Amino acid sequence: MSKKPVVWVVQEGRNDYAPAEEFGEVRFITHFEVTSIEGSQQNKNVEADIRKWATEYTPGLDWIVPTGNPMVVALLTMCLHQQMAHKFLKYDGRRICYVPHTLRKVK
């Protein structure tokens, strides 16, 4: 049985993620915030959530919704394998839908 796509929301917020369900099962990576304080437990929680996500994420099949704190989104994208294409969903508030994008390493 083949794996079905998962829509990974970087940081759970108050957004309406229901329209993203058309692309797969919606799951949330973290709800924690990062801080500028080195050694913060909050940062350790975010890092642990991202490590767990990295074991479940399937590049080229799963989708990433880059919502939440830009620092959390940046931390997650730093973990992505640069040689692979990654699928993202960008929310379009005017049309109330998610627009698919495939991003590859910048050469």
Secondary structure as UniProt FT lines:
FT   STRAND          6..11
FT   HELIX           18..23
FT   STRAND          25..30
FT   TURN            38..39
FT   HELIX           41..56
FT   TURN            59..61
FT   STRAND          63..65
FT   HELIX           70..77
FT   TURN            78..79
FT   TURN            82..83
FT   STRAND          86..92
FT   TURN            93..96
FT   STRAND          97..103
//
